[in-house]
């Protein structure tokens, strides 16, 4: 498996904490770095199904690269989605679809989330990949026109 620079940075950042409470605090602090979602996208249409808390995710394609924005009403969830965005933002749809998000297990995130939050994590990743899939399909369609 190819090492991913951004995921390696995240793993390094989390490795300085021994205690999961400290990791949670760090995760909460990351929520400040979340690219703000436009108010008009804080609607039911953008809510991710399967999350216990409310999470809105939007994506746009610019110059062949996907740019995400998101928000959540739960600070830990905001921290999680900000990590996902940090890894996947600015990549092509194909890169997003082929990126293995190994940092989730490497930092112990999946193992330390409640079952409902873990389901939410899976739902967030799925939604971000669905955007990439839709953009990829649209690009293929346009190249055949």
N, CA, C and O atoms as CSV, one atom per row, in Angstrom:
chain,resi,resn,atom,element,x,y,z
A,1,UNK,N,N,0.845,-1.186,0.000
A,1,UNK,CA,C,0.000,0.000,0.000
A,1,UNK,C,C,0.892,1.252,0.000
A,1,UNK,O,O,1.871,1.353,0.740
A,2,UNK,N,N,0.517,2.170,-0.841
A,2,UNK,CA,C,1.283,3.411,-0.954
A,2,UNK,C,C,1.011,4.310,0.247
A,2,UNK,O,O,-0.129,4.470,0.682
A,3,UNK,N,N,2.080,4.888,0.768
A,3,UNK,CA,C,1.925,5.828,1.896
A,3,UNK,C,C,1.311,7.120,1.372
A,3,UNK,O,O,1.600,7.562,0.260
A,4,UNK,N,N,0.474,7.702,2.184
A,4,UNK,CA,C,-0.224,8.920,1.821
A,4,UNK,C,C,0.285,10.016,2.760
A,4,UNK,O,O,0.156,9.906,3.979
A,5,UNK,N,N,0.862,11.068,2.187
A,5,UNK,CA,C,1.514,12.118,2.973
A,5,UNK,C,C,0.586,12.726,4.034
A,5,UNK,O,O,0.975,12.874,5.192
A,6,UNK,N,N,-0.621,13.071,3.639
A,6,UNK,CA,C,-1.549,13.718,4.574
A,6,UNK,C,C,-1.946,12.749,5.687
A,6,UNK,O,O,-2.007,13.131,6.855
A,7,UNK,N,N,-2.215,11.493,5.320
A,7,UNK,CA,C,-2.595,10.517,6.347
A,7,UNK,C,C,-1.430,10.258,7.307
A,7,UNK,O,O,-1.640,10.066,8.504
A,8,UNK,N,N,-0.217,10.252,6.783
A,8,UNK,CA,C,0.957,10.054,7.638
A,8,UNK,C,C,1.110,11.220,8.627
A,8,UNK,O,O,1.482,11.017,9.783
A,9,UNK,N,N,0.819,12.448,8.158
A,9,UNK,CA,C,0.867,13.619,9.043
A,9,UNK,C,C,-0.141,13.467,10.183
A,9,UNK,O,O,0.169,13.749,11.340
A,10,UNK,N,N,-1.341,13.023,9.845
A,10,UNK,CA,C,-2.391,12.844,10.856
A,10,UNK,C,C,-1.966,11.782,11.870
A,10,UNK,O,O,-2.135,11.967,13.075
A,11,UNK,N,N,-1.416,10.675,11.383
A,11,UNK,CA,C,-0.959,9.599,12.274
A,11,UNK,C,C,0.125,10.127,13.216
A,11,UNK,O,O,0.120,9.821,14.408
A,12,UNK,N,N,1.053,10.923,12.674
A,12,UNK,CA,C,2.115,11.522,13.503
A,12,UNK,C,C,1.525,12.446,14.571
A,12,UNK,O,O,1.937,12.404,15.730
A,13,UNK,N,N,0.559,13.280,14.174
A,13,UNK,CA,C,-0.047,14.222,15.118
A,13,UNK,C,C,-0.720,13.485,16.275
A,13,UNK,O,O,-0.597,13.889,17.432
A,14,UNK,N,N,-1.421,12.418,15.960
A,14,UNK,CA,C,-2.135,11.675,16.999
A,14,UNK,C,C,-1.204,10.816,17.842
A,14,UNK,O,O,-1.538,10.464,18.973
A,15,UNK,N,N,-0.035,10.475,17.297
A,15,UNK,CA,C,0.875,9.586,18.021
A,15,UNK,C,C,1.486,10.254,19.258
A,15,UNK,O,O,2.013,9.564,20.130
A,16,UNK,N,N,1.421,11.585,19.344
A,16,UNK,CA,C,1.990,12.260,20.518
A,16,UNK,C,C,1.105,12.084,21.765
A,16,UNK,O,O,1.549,12.331,22.886
A,17,UNK,N,N,-0.145,11.656,21.557
A,17,UNK,CA,C,-1.063,11.484,22.686
A,17,UNK,C,C,-1.131,10.018,23.092
A,17,UNK,O,O,-1.321,9.140,22.251
A,18,UNK,N,N,-0.973,9.758,24.399
A,18,UNK,CA,C,-1.075,8.385,24.902
A,18,UNK,C,C,-2.513,8.052,25.262
A,18,UNK,O,O,-2.953,6.906,25.165
A,19,UNK,N,N,-3.222,9.074,25.674
A,19,UNK,CA,C,-4.530,8.894,26.270
A,19,UNK,C,C,-5.622,9.250,25.258
A,19,UNK,O,O,-5.490,10.230,24.524
A,20,UNK,N,N,-6.697,8.461,25.217
A,20,UNK,CA,C,-7.749,8.772,24.257
A,20,UNK,C,C,-8.488,10.053,24.587
A,20,UNK,O,O,-9.035,10.700,23.693
A,21,UNK,N,N,-8.514,10.427,25.850
A,21,UNK,CA,C,-9.147,11.713,26.186
A,21,UNK,C,C,-8.390,12.868,25.542
A,21,UNK,O,O,-8.993,13.832,25.071
A,22,UNK,N,N,-7.063,12.763,25.527
A,22,UNK,CA,C,-6.248,13.792,24.864
A,22,UNK,C,C,-6.493,13.777,23.354
A,22,UNK,O,O,-6.541,14.826,22.711
A,23,UNK,N,N,-6.647,12.583,22.804
A,23,UNK,CA,C,-6.927,12.478,21.359
A,23,UNK,C,C,-8.286,13.104,21.044
A,23,UNK,O,O,-8.445,13.778,20.026
A,24,UNK,N,N,-9.263,12.875,21.922
A,24,UNK,CA,C,-10.582,13.501,21.720
A,24,UNK,C,C,-10.476,15.019,21.765
A,24,UNK,O,O,-11.071,15.717,20.944
A,25,UNK,N,N,-9.706,15.529,22.741
A,25,UNK,CA,C,-9.508,16.981,22.826
A,25,UNK,C,C,-8.897,17.524,21.540
A,25,UNK,O,O,-9.306,18.569,21.035
A,26,UNK,N,N,-7.906,16.790,21.017
A,26,UNK,CA,C,-7.258,17.207,19.776
A,26,UNK,C,C,-8.263,17.165,18.622
A,26,UNK,O,O,-8.314,18.075,17.795
A,27,UNK,N,N,-9.051,16.108,18.582
A,27,UNK,CA,C,-10.070,15.959,17.549
A,27,UNK,C,C,-11.051,17.135,17.586
A,27,UNK,O,O,-11.432,17.680,16.549
A,28,UNK,N,N,-11.450,17.513,18.808
A,28,UNK,CA,C,-12.367,18.646,18.974
A,28,UNK,C,C,-11.716,19.943,18.481
A,28,UNK,O,O,-12.374,20.777,17.859
A,29,UNK,N,N,-10.421,20.106,18.763
A,29,UNK,CA,C,-9.731,21.319,18.308
A,29,UNK,C,C,-9.659,21.384,16.780
A,29,UNK,O,O,-9.600,22.471,16.206
A,30,UNK,N,N,-9.663,20.222,16.125
A,30,UNK,CA,C,-9.607,20.187,14.660
A,30,UNK,C,C,-10.903,20.688,14.023
A,30,UNK,O,O,-10.914,21.092,12.860
A,31,UNK,N,N,-11.981,20.661,14.783
A,31,UNK,CA,C,-13.260,21.084,14.218
A,31,UNK,C,C,-13.216,22.546,13.770
A,31,UNK,O,O,-14.003,22.965,12.921
A,32,UNK,N,N,-12.278,23.328,14.354
A,32,UNK,CA,C,-12.127,24.736,13.944
A,32,UNK,C,C,-11.594,24.870,12.521
A,32,UNK,O,O,-11.786,25.903,11.879
A,33,UNK,N,N,-10.923,23.824,12.024
A,33,UNK,CA,C,-10.303,23.894,10.690
A,33,UNK,C,C,-11.247,23.468,9.574
A,33,UNK,O,O,-10.866,23.442,8.404
A,34,UNK,N,N,-12.462,23.139,9.936
A,34,UNK,CA,C,-13.418,22.642,8.950
A,34,UNK,C,C,-13.792,23.736,7.950
A,34,UNK,O,O,-14.191,24.829,8.353
A,35,UNK,N,N,-13.667,23.452,6.638
A,35,UNK,CA,C,-14.121,24.448,5.643
A,35,UNK,C,C,-15.629,24.656,5.832
A,35,UNK,O,O,-16.405,23.703,5.765
A,36,UNK,N,N,-16.027,25.885,6.064
A,36,UNK,CA,C,-17.435,26.176,6.383
A,36,UNK,C,C,-18.344,25.850,5.211
A,36,UNK,O,O,-18.027,26.134,4.056
A,37,UNK,N,N,-19.462,25.256,5.530
A,37,UNK,CA,C,-20.456,24.941,4.502
A,37,UNK,C,C,-21.355,26.165,4.327
A,37,UNK,O,O,-21.654,26.872,5.289
A,38,UNK,N,N,-21.774,26.401,3.099
A,38,UNK,CA,C,-22.662,27.540,2.834
A,38,UNK,C,C,-23.983,27.326,3.568
A,38,UNK,O,O,-24.494,26.207,3.607
A,39,UNK,N,N,-24.546,28.401,4.156
A,39,UNK,CA,C,-25.796,28.261,4.919
A,39,UNK,C,C,-26.903,27.567,4.125
A,39,UNK,O,O,-27.695,26.816,4.695
A,40,UNK,N,N,-26.963,27.811,2.819
A,40,UNK,CA,C,-28.026,27.189,2.014
A,40,UNK,C,C,-27.813,25.670,1.855
A,40,UNK,O,O,-28.708,24.961,1.394
A,41,UNK,N,N,-26.629,25.184,2.238
A,41,UNK,CA,C,-26.379,23.741,2.166
A,41,UNK,C,C,-26.580,23.055,3.516
A,41,UNK,O,O,-26.377,21.847,3.641
A,42,UNK,N,N,-26.980,23.828,4.524
A,42,UNK,CA,C,-27.311,23.224,5.829
A,42,UNK,C,C,-28.786,22.842,5.800
A,42,UNK,O,O,-29.576,23.290,6.631
A,43,UNK,N,N,-29.140,22.007,4.830
A,43,UNK,CA,C,-30.538,21.591,4.655
A,43,UNK,C,C,-30.591,20.062,4.650
A,43,UNK,O,O,-29.565,19.386,4.596
A,44,UNK,N,N,-31.809,19.545,4.706
A,44,UNK,CA,C,-32.013,18.088,4.737
A,44,UNK,C,C,-31.334,17.395,3.555
A,44,UNK,O,O,-30.841,16.274,3.680
A,45,UNK,N,N,-31.314,18.068,2.418
A,45,UNK,CA,C,-30.742,17.484,1.206
A,45,UNK,C,C,-29.264,17.107,1.395
A,45,UNK,O,O,-28.773,16.171,0.764
A,46,UNK,N,N,-28.564,17.839,2.267
A,46,UNK,CA,C,-27.132,17.617,2.454
A,46,UNK,C,C,-26.796,16.832,3.718
A,46,UNK,O,O,-25.628,16.556,3.993
A,47,UNK,N,N,-27.833,16.470,4.493
A,47,UNK,CA,C,-27.600,15.715,5.729
A,47,UNK,C,C,-27.208,14.282,5.379
A,47,UNK,O,O,-27.795,13.659,4.495
A,48,UNK,N,N,-26.204,13.777,6.091
A,48,UNK,CA,C,-25.780,12.392,5.877
A,48,UNK,C,C,-26.670,11.473,6.694
A,48,UNK,O,O,-26.813,11.637,7.906
A,49,UNK,N,N,-27.263,10.509,6.017
A,49,UNK,CA,C,-28.103,9.527,6.703
A,49,UNK,C,C,-27.194,8.518,7.409
A,49,UNK,O,O,-26.150,8.145,6.876
A,50,UNK,N,N,-27.583,8.085,8.589
A,50,UNK,CA,C,-26.794,7.075,9.299
A,50,UNK,C,C,-25.916,7.664,10.379
A,50,UNK,O,O,-25.232,6.930,11.092
A,51,UNK,N,N,-25.925,8.989,10.511
A,51,UNK,CA,C,-25.157,9.623,11.586
A,51,UNK,C,C,-26.104,9.952,12.726
A,51,UNK,O,O,-27.238,10.384,12.515
A,52,UNK,N,N,-25.613,9.738,13.937
A,52,UNK,CA,C,-26.402,10.047,15.131
A,52,UNK,C,C,-26.576,11.562,15.239
A,52,UNK,O,O,-27.674,12.054,15.495
A,53,UNK,N,N,-25.485,12.288,15.040
A,53,UNK,CA,C,-25.580,13.748,15.057
A,53,UNK,C,C,-25.881,14.208,13.628
A,53,UNK,O,O,-25.820,13.426,12.680
A,54,UNK,N,N,-26.198,15.464,13.506
A,54,UNK,CA,C,-26.487,15.986,12.160
A,54,UNK,C,C,-25.181,16.422,11.511
A,54,UNK,O,O,-24.408,17.192,12.081
A,55,UNK,N,N,-24.955,15.916,10.312
A,55,UNK,CA,C,-23.745,16.244,9.550
A,55,UNK,C,C,-24.174,16.624,8.138
A,55,UNK,O,O,-24.900,15.892,7.465
A,56,UNK,N,N,-23.705,17.782,7.718
A,56,UNK,CA,C,-23.987,18.239,6.355
A,56,UNK,C,C,-22.678,18.217,5.582
A,56,UNK,O,O,-21.650,18.691,6.066
A,57,UNK,N,N,-22.725,17.658,4.368
A,57,UNK,CA,C,-21.529,17.645,3.523
A,57,UNK,C,C,-21.917,18.101,2.128
A,57,UNK,O,O,-22.930,17.677,1.572
A,58,UNK,N,N,-21.098,18.964,1.587
A,58,UNK,CA,C,-21.287,19.419,0.211
A,58,UNK,C,C,-19.963,19.261,-0.511
A,58,UNK,O,O,-18.904,19.237,0.116
A,59,UNK,N,N,-20.024,19.156,-1.817
A,59,UNK,CA,C,-18.798,19.038,-2.601
A,59,UNK,C,C,-18.994,19.747,-3.930
A,59,UNK,O,O,-20.097,19.806,-4.474
A,60,UNK,N,N,-17.890,20.284,-4.434
A,60,UNK,CA,C,-17.937,20.888,-5.767
A,60,UNK,C,C,-16.684,20.456,-6.518
A,60,UNK,O,O,-15.647,20.160,-5.924
A,61,UNK,N,N,-16.808,20.430,-7.807
A,61,UNK,CA,C,-15.689,20.036,-8.657
A,61,UNK,C,C,-15.123,21.290,-9.307
A,61,UNK,O,O,-15.840,22.015,-9.996
A,62,UNK,N,N,-13.846,21.544,-9.089
A,62,UNK,CA,C,-13.182,22.695,-9.709
A,62,UNK,C,C,-11.884,22.228,-10.330
A,62,UNK,O,O,-11.025,21.669,-9.648
A,63,UNK,N,N,-11.742,22.453,-11.604
A,63,UNK,CA,C,-10.511,22.079,-12.292
A,63,UNK,C,C,-10.188,20.595,-12.153
A,63,UNK,O,O,-9.024,20.207,-12.055
A,64,UNK,N,N,-11.227,19.778,-12.146
A,64,UNK,CA,C,-11.026,18.329,-12.079
A,64,UNK,C,C,-10.739,17.809,-10.673
A,64,UNK,O,O,-10.467,16.623,-10.490
A,65,UNK,N,N,-10.801,18.698,-9.681
A,65,UNK,CA,C,-10.546,18.278,-8.290
A,65,UNK,C,C,-11.761,18.569,-7.415
A,65,UNK,O,O,-12.480,19.548,-7.621
A,66,UNK,N,N,-11.970,17.697,-6.438
A,66,UNK,CA,C,-13.136,17.810,-5.568
A,66,UNK,C,C,-12.776,18.624,-4.325
A,66,UNK,O,O,-11.733,18.415,-3.706
A,67,UNK,N,N,-13.663,19.552,-3.978
A,67,UNK,CA,C,-13.492,20.366,-2.770
A,67,UNK,C,C,-14.734,20.200,-1.904
A,67,UNK,O,O,-15.856,20.454,-2.340
A,68,UNK,N,N,-14.507,19.768,-0.671
A,68,UNK,CA,C,-15.603,19.503,0.254
A,68,UNK,C,C,-15.761,20.639,1.254
A,68,UNK,O,O,-14.806,21.347,1.576
A,69,UNK,N,N,-16.982,20.795,1.732
A,69,UNK,CA,C,-17.241,21.633,2.899
A,69,UNK,C,C,-18.250,20.861,3.738
A,69,UNK,O,O,-19.006,20.039,3.220
A,70,UNK,N,N,-18.254,21.134,5.041
A,70,UNK,CA,C,-19.128,20.354,5.914
A,70,UNK,C,C,-19.385,21.094,7.215
A,70,UNK,O,O,-18.732,22.088,7.531
A,71,UNK,N,N,-20.354,20.581,7.958
A,71,UNK,CA,C,-20.611,21.074,9.294
A,71,UNK,C,C,-21.332,19.974,10.052
A,71,UNK,O,O,-21.884,19.049,9.456
A,72,UNK,N,N,-21.319,20.085,11.365
A,72,UNK,CA,C,-22.038,19.137,12.205
A,72,UNK,C,C,-22.454,19.859,13.476
A,72,UNK,O,O,-21.851,20.857,13.872
A,73,UNK,N,N,-23.499,19.332,14.105
A,73,UNK,CA,C,-23.921,19.925,15.371
A,73,UNK,C,C,-23.192,19.273,16.556
A,73,UNK,O,O,-23.451,19.621,17.708
A,74,UNK,N,N,-22.284,18.331,16.274
A,74,UNK,CA,C,-21.516,17.676,17.336
A,74,UNK,C,C,-20.026,17.931,17.105
A,74,UNK,O,O,-19.517,17.699,16.009
A,75,UNK,N,N,-19.329,18.408,18.141
A,75,UNK,CA,C,-17.933,18.823,17.923
A,75,UNK,C,C,-16.992,17.669,17.599
A,75,UNK,O,O,-16.059,17.847,16.816
A,76,UNK,N,N,-17.209,16.498,18.177
A,76,UNK,CA,C,-16.322,15.373,17.844
A,76,UNK,C,C,-16.542,14.966,16.387
A,76,UNK,O,O,-15.592,14.669,15.662
A,77,UNK,N,N,-17.806,14.958,15.972
A,77,UNK,CA,C,-18.127,14.633,14.579
A,77,UNK,C,C,-17.500,15.665,13.641
A,77,UNK,O,O,-17.000,15.312,12.573
A,78,UNK,N,N,-17.529,16.934,14.038
A,78,UNK,CA,C,-16.879,17.976,13.221
A,78,UNK,C,C,-15.394,17.690,13.082
A,78,UNK,O,O,-14.823,17.865,12.005
A,79,UNK,N,N,-14.767,17.251,14.166
A,79,UNK,CA,C,-13.346,16.906,14.120
A,79,UNK,C,C,-13.081,15.755,13.174
A,79,UNK,O,O,-12.112,15.778,12.415
A,80,UNK,N,N,-13.942,14.743,13.216
A,80,UNK,CA,C,-13.777,13.565,12.351
A,80,UNK,C,C,-13.921,13.962,10.884
A,80,UNK,O,O,-13.090,13.602,10.050
A,81,UNK,N,N,-14.985,14.708,10.576
A,81,UNK,CA,C,-15.195,15.088,9.171
A,81,UNK,C,C,-14.078,16.024,8.695
A,81,UNK,O,O,-13.721,16.004,7.517
A,82,UNK,N,N,-13.524,16.843,9.599
A,82,UNK,CA,C,-12.422,17.715,9.184
A,82,UNK,C,C,-11.183,16.890,8.815
A,82,UNK,O,O,-10.433,17.268,7.915
A,83,UNK,N,N,-10.968,15.758,9.511
A,83,UNK,CA,C,-9.856,14.870,9.141
A,83,UNK,C,C,-10.101,14.246,7.766
A,83,UNK,O,O,-9.195,14.189,6.935
A,84,UNK,N,N,-11.321,13.782,7.534
A,84,UNK,CA,C,-11.650,13.168,6.242
A,84,UNK,C,C,-11.465,14.180,5.107
A,84,UNK,O,O,-10.926,13.857,4.049
A,85,UNK,N,N,-11.926,15.411,5.353
A,85,UNK,CA,C,-11.794,16.445,4.328
A,85,UNK,C,C,-10.316,16.759,4.093
A,85,UNK,O,O,-9.887,16.947,2.954
A,86,UNK,N,N,-9.546,16.812,5.173
A,86,UNK,CA,C,-8.112,17.099,5.033
A,86,UNK,C,C,-7.431,16.071,4.129
A,86,UNK,O,O,-6.554,16.412,3.335
A,87,UNK,N,N,-7.844,14.819,4.259
A,87,UNK,CA,C,-7.236,13.758,3.444
A,87,UNK,C,C,-7.742,13.801,2.002
A,87,UNK,O,O,-6.956,13.631,1.070
A,88,UNK,N,N,-9.040,14.026,1.807
A,88,UNK,CA,C,-9.626,13.855,0.470
A,88,UNK,C,C,-9.759,15.144,-0.340
A,88,UNK,O,O,-9.915,15.086,-1.560
A,89,UNK,N,N,-9.700,16.303,0.312
A,89,UNK,CA,C,-9.886,17.571,-0.389
A,89,UNK,C,C,-8.831,17.785,-1.468
A,89,UNK,O,O,-7.660,17.452,-1.286
A,90,UNK,N,N,-9.265,18.346,-2.596
A,90,UNK,CA,C,-8.318,18.728,-3.639
A,90,UNK,C,C,-7.805,17.563,-4.462
A,90,UNK,O,O,-6.867,17.723,-5.244
A,91,UNK,N,N,-8.401,16.398,-4.299
A,91,UNK,CA,C,-8.000,15.243,-5.105
A,91,UNK,C,C,-8.982,15.058,-6.257
A,91,UNK,O,O,-10.090,15.594,-6.238
A,92,UNK,N,N,-8.566,14.307,-7.241
A,92,UNK,CA,C,-9.475,14.018,-8.352
A,92,UNK,C,C,-10.498,12.983,-7.870
A,92,UNK,O,O,-10.250,12.269,-6.898
A,93,UNK,N,N,-11.644,12.904,-8.550
A,93,UNK,CA,C,-12.626,11.885,-8.157
A,93,UNK,C,C,-12.006,10.479,-8.130
A,93,UNK,O,O,-12.273,9.699,-7.216
A,94,UNK,N,N,-11.190,10.167,-9.119
A,94,UNK,CA,C,-10.574,8.837,-9.186
A,94,UNK,C,C,-9.658,8.600,-7.981
A,94,UNK,O,O,-9.659,7.513,-7.402
A,95,UNK,N,N,-8.883,9.611,-7.608
A,95,UNK,CA,C,-7.997,9.482,-6.437
A,95,UNK,C,C,-8.814,9.241,-5.167
A,95,UNK,O,O,-8.441,8.429,-4.321
A,96,UNK,N,N,-9.929,9.955,-5.049
A,96,UNK,CA,C,-10.779,9.803,-3.859
A,96,UNK,C,C,-11.328,8.384,-3.785
A,96,UNK,O,O,-11.346,7.766,-2.720
A,97,UNK,N,N,-11.771,7.883,-4.923
A,97,UNK,CA,C,-12.350,6.535,-4.948
A,97,UNK,C,C,-11.304,5.459,-4.667
A,97,UNK,O,O,-11.641,4.391,-4.156
A,98,UNK,N,N,-10.053,5.723,-4.991
A,98,UNK,CA,C,-9.032,4.693,-4.795
A,98,UNK,C,C,-8.214,4.889,-3.513
A,98,UNK,O,O,-7.355,4.067,-3.197
A,99,UNK,N,N,-8.478,5.977,-2.773
A,99,UNK,CA,C,-7.732,6.224,-1.536
A,99,UNK,C,C,-8.228,5.316,-0.423
A,99,UNK,O,O,-9.416,5.300,-0.099
A,100,UNK,N,N,-7.312,4.567,0.153
A,100,UNK,CA,C,-7.658,3.763,1.317
A,100,UNK,C,C,-7.404,4.622,2.547
A,100,UNK,O,O,-6.287,5.092,2.765
A,101,UNK,N,N,-8.428,4.821,3.338
A,101,UNK,CA,C,-8.320,5.702,4.500
A,101,UNK,C,C,-7.765,4.927,5.704
A,101,UNK,O,O,-8.470,4.678,6.683
A,102,UNK,N,N,-6.490,4.558,5.602
A,102,UNK,CA,C,-5.882,3.713,6.637
A,102,UNK,C,C,-5.608,4.455,7.940
A,102,UNK,O,O,-5.404,3.826,8.978
A,103,UNK,N,N,-5.601,5.791,7.898
A,103,UNK,CA,C,-5.328,6.554,9.128
A,103,UNK,C,C,-6.393,6.316,10.198
A,103,UNK,O,O,-6.110,6.409,11.392
A,104,UNK,N,N,-7.628,6.008,9.761
A,104,UNK,CA,C,-8.737,5.800,10.703
A,104,UNK,C,C,-8.387,4.699,11.702
A,104,UNK,O,O,-8.593,4.856,12.906
A,105,UNK,N,N,-7.857,3.588,11.197
A,105,UNK,CA,C,-7.450,2.492,12.088
A,105,UNK,C,C,-6.121,2.791,12.754
A,105,UNK,O,O,-5.910,2.447,13.916
A,106,UNK,N,N,-5.217,3.439,12.008
A,106,UNK,CA,C,-3.869,3.690,12.535
A,106,UNK,C,C,-3.886,4.574,13.777
A,106,UNK,O,O,-3.069,4.384,14.678
A,107,UNK,N,N,-4.801,5.535,13.839
A,107,UNK,CA,C,-4.855,6.394,15.029
A,107,UNK,C,C,-5.797,5.819,16.089
A,107,UNK,O,O,-5.944,6.389,17.170
A,108,UNK,N,N,-6.434,4.688,15.772
A,108,UNK,CA,C,-7.324,4.050,16.739
A,108,UNK,C,C,-8.707,4.671,16.784
A,108,UNK,O,O,-9.469,4.447,17.724
A,109,UNK,N,N,-9.025,5.453,15.764
A,109,UNK,CA,C,-10.304,6.173,15.758
A,109,UNK,C,C,-11.487,5.209,15.743
A,109,UNK,O,O,-12.381,5.297,16.586
A,110,UNK,N,N,-11.485,4.293,14.783
A,110,UNK,CA,C,-12.612,3.364,14.649
A,110,UNK,C,C,-12.831,2.573,15.935
A,110,UNK,O,O,-13.970,2.351,16.346
A,111,UNK,N,N,-11.741,2.150,16.568
A,111,UNK,CA,C,-11.816,1.329,17.780
A,111,UNK,C,C,-12.313,2.110,18.987
A,111,UNK,O,O,-12.817,1.513,19.938
A,112,UNK,N,N,-12.182,3.433,18.970
A,112,UNK,CA,C,-12.543,4.247,20.133
A,112,UNK,C,C,-13.822,5.051,19.960
A,112,UNK,O,O,-14.131,5.924,20.771
A,113,UNK,N,N,-14.557,4.755,18.910
A,113,UNK,CA,C,-15.837,5.433,18.712
A,113,UNK,C,C,-16.965,4.531,19.184
A,113,UNK,O,O,-16.856,3.306,19.135
A,114,UNK,N,N,-18.046,5.145,19.642
A,114,UNK,CA,C,-19.230,4.355,19.980
A,114,UNK,C,C,-19.755,3.744,18.678
A,114,UNK,O,O,-19.471,4.262,17.598
A,115,UNK,N,N,-20.518,2.646,18.768
A,115,UNK,CA,C,-21.041,2.018,17.541
A,115,UNK,C,C,-21.800,3.006,16.649
A,115,UNK,O,O,-21.685,2.953,15.425
A,116,UNK,N,N,-22.579,3.908,17.264
A,116,UNK,CA,C,-23.337,4.853,16.434
A,116,UNK,C,C,-22.407,5.844,15.735
A,116,UNK,O,O,-22.635,6.202,14.580
A,117,UNK,N,N,-21.355,6.289,16.438
A,117,UNK,CA,C,-20.391,7.199,15.795
A,117,UNK,C,C,-19.602,6.470,14.711
A,117,UNK,O,O,-19.302,7.042,13.663
A,118,UNK,N,N,-19.266,5.205,14.967
A,118,UNK,CA,C,-18.535,4.419,13.962
A,118,UNK,C,C,-19.393,4.259,12.704
A,118,UNK,O,O,-18.881,4.346,11.588
A,119,UNK,N,N,-20.687,4.026,12.882
A,119,UNK,CA,C,-21.601,3.950,11.735
A,119,UNK,C,C,-21.632,5.278,11.003
A,119,UNK,O,O,-21.669,5.322,9.774
A,120,UNK,N,N,-21.616,6.365,11.771
A,120,UNK,CA,C,-21.616,7.700,11.178
A,120,UNK,C,C,-20.363,7.949,10.364
A,120,UNK,O,O,-20.414,8.558,9.295
A,121,UNK,N,N,-19.223,7.468,10.881
A,121,UNK,CA,C,-17.950,7.601,10.162
A,121,UNK,C,C,-18.033,6.904,8.809
A,121,UNK,O,O,-17.633,7.460,7.786
A,122,UNK,N,N,-18.555,5.688,8.815
A,122,UNK,CA,C,-18.722,4.931,7.571
A,122,UNK,C,C,-19.652,5.683,6.619
A,122,UNK,O,O,-19.395,5.752,5.417
A,123,UNK,N,N,-20.729,6.244,7.162
A,123,UNK,CA,C,-21.689,6.990,6.338
A,123,UNK,C,C,-21.049,8.243,5.733
A,123,UNK,O,O,-21.327,8.589,4.585
A,124,UNK,N,N,-20.182,8.929,6.511
A,124,UNK,CA,C,-19.510,10.137,5.997
A,124,UNK,C,C,-18.576,9.776,4.841
A,124,UNK,O,O,-18.555,10.449,3.811
A,125,UNK,N,N,-17.809,8.708,5.029
A,125,UNK,CA,C,-16.876,8.272,3.983
A,125,UNK,C,C,-17.652,7.878,2.729
A,125,UNK,O,O,-17.275,8.234,1.613
A,126,UNK,N,N,-18.738,7.140,2.933
A,126,UNK,CA,C,-19.561,6.696,1.803
A,126,UNK,C,C,-20.099,7.899,1.029
A,126,UNK,O,O,-20.052,7.920,-0.201
A,127,UNK,N,N,-20.615,8.905,1.754
A,127,UNK,CA,C,-21.173,10.083,1.106
A,127,UNK,C,C,-20.098,10.843,0.312
A,127,UNK,O,O,-20.351,11.303,-0.801
A,128,UNK,N,N,-18.904,10.968,0.891
A,128,UNK,CA,C,-17.824,11.685,0.204
A,128,UNK,C,C,-17.422,10.932,-1.066
A,128,UNK,O,O,-17.103,11.549,-2.083
A,129,UNK,N,N,-17.437,9.610,-1.005
A,129,UNK,CA,C,-17.110,8.806,-2.197
A,129,UNK,C,C,-18.215,8.883,-3.234
A,129,UNK,O,O,-17.947,8.854,-4.435
A,130,UNK,N,N,-19.479,8.983,-2.768
A,130,UNK,CA,C,-20.591,9.110,-3.714
A,130,UNK,C,C,-20.481,10.403,-4.513
A,130,UNK,O,O,-20.740,10.419,-5.717
A,131,UNK,N,N,-20.093,11.495,-3.836
A,131,UNK,CA,C,-19.854,12.748,-4.567
A,131,UNK,C,C,-18.784,12.533,-5.634
A,131,UNK,O,O,-18.954,12.947,-6.781
A,132,UNK,N,N,-17.694,11.892,-5.259
A,132,UNK,CA,C,-16.600,11.653,-6.207
A,132,UNK,C,C,-17.079,10.806,-7.382
A,132,UNK,O,O,-16.723,11.065,-8.532
A,133,UNK,N,N,-17.883,9.799,-7.086
A,133,UNK,CA,C,-18.424,8.915,-8.119
A,133,UNK,C,C,-19.302,9.702,-9.088
A,133,UNK,O,O,-19.220,9.524,-10.303
A,134,UNK,N,N,-20.144,10.575,-8.531
A,134,UNK,CA,C,-21.033,11.392,-9.365
A,134,UNK,C,C,-20.220,12.336,-10.256
A,134,UNK,O,O,-20.527,12.501,-11.436
A,135,UNK,N,N,-19.175,12.958,-9.680
A,135,UNK,CA,C,-18.331,13.866,-10.476
A,135,UNK,C,C,-17.603,13.095,-11.567
A,135,UNK,O,O,-17.483,13.570,-12.696
A,136,UNK,N,N,-17.118,11.904,-11.229
A,136,UNK,CA,C,-16.409,11.084,-12.211
A,136,UNK,C,C,-17.339,10.710,-13.365
A,136,UNK,O,O,-16.948,10.773,-14.531
A,137,UNK,N,N,-18.568,10.323,-13.035
A,137,UNK,CA,C,-19.551,9.959,-14.064
A,137,UNK,C,C,-19.862,11.162,-14.956
A,137,UNK,O,O,-19.987,11.034,-16.174
A,138,UNK,N,N,-19.984,12.335,-14.323
A,138,UNK,CA,C,-20.289,13.545,-15.086
A,138,UNK,C,C,-19.130,13.888,-16.023
A,138,UNK,O,O,-19.353,14.291,-17.164
A,139,UNK,N,N,-17.897,13.730,-15.543
A,139,UNK,CA,C,-16.728,14.013,-16.384
A,139,UNK,C,C,-16.671,13.065,-17.588
A,139,UNK,O,O,-16.364,13.484,-18.704
A,140,UNK,N,N,-16.972,11.773,-17.345
A,140,UNK,CA,C,-16.965,10.803,-18.446
A,140,UNK,C,C,-18.028,11.148,-19.462
A,140,UNK,O,O,-17.802,11.061,-20.669
A,141,UNK,N,N,-19.206,11.546,-18.960
A,141,UNK,CA,C,-20.312,11.931,-19.814
A,141,UNK,C,C,-19.926,13.110,-20.702
A,141,UNK,O,O,-20.180,13.108,-21.907
A,142,UNK,N,N,-19.305,14.119,-20.082
A,142,UNK,CA,C,-18.915,15.324,-20.826
A,142,UNK,C,C,-17.819,15.024,-21.848
A,142,UNK,O,O,-17.776,15.656,-22.903
A,143,UNK,N,N,-16.943,14.082,-21.554
A,143,UNK,CA,C,-15.866,13.783,-22.496
A,143,UNK,C,C,-16.378,12.984,-23.702
A,143,UNK,O,O,-15.700,12.889,-24.725
A,144,UNK,N,N,-17.575,12.417,-23.568
A,144,UNK,CA,C,-18.160,11.649,-24.681
A,144,UNK,C,C,-19.114,12.500,-25.530
A,144,UNK,O,O,-19.599,12.061,-26.573
A,145,UNK,N,N,-19.367,13.716,-25.061
A,145,UNK,CA,C,-20.304,14.583,-25.817
A,145,UNK,C,C,-19.660,15.165,-27.047
A,145,UNK,O,O,-20.304,15.909,-27.787
